[in-house]
């Protein structure tokens, strides 16, 4: 039996995806908010750190449980809607990991600069700007893939 196959006798995937459905969009929203609302960073940083770790773990678990469910149900004869759905797993996972890492680095680098009069200067400001742009771009990529994965998964399940 696969580690991600069952939870209390139920298929794990429909249960685990709820964590990905909550944490991944939350990572997107908090990442963008952290960038565009710098005066609220002190209130957002702890939540962003938590979801920057939780979202990739949730997506990884969803992918693994999806592969286990696919193997159990289809035994190599995977219907096209399920193939389409599973094709979003790796791009979603890798982009979520990327966003999580960039968000963690951004929080780490901007945290000491929150006190009045201690704003980053020179190269620190440039790095902060690059990380801010990367956060927003990755957040949009993650939003796209989480939507596509969720939509195609719902269509694969409810089309039958």
Buried (B, 14 or more C-beta within 10 A) or exposed (E): EEEBBBEEEEBBBBBBBEBBBBBBBBBBBBBBBBBEEBEEBEEBBEBBBBBBBBBBBBBBBBBBBBBBBBEBEEEEEBBEBBEBBBEBBEBBBBBBBBBBBBBBBBBEBBEEBEEEEEEBEEEBEEBBEEBBEBBBBBBBBBBBBBBBBBEBBEEBEEEE
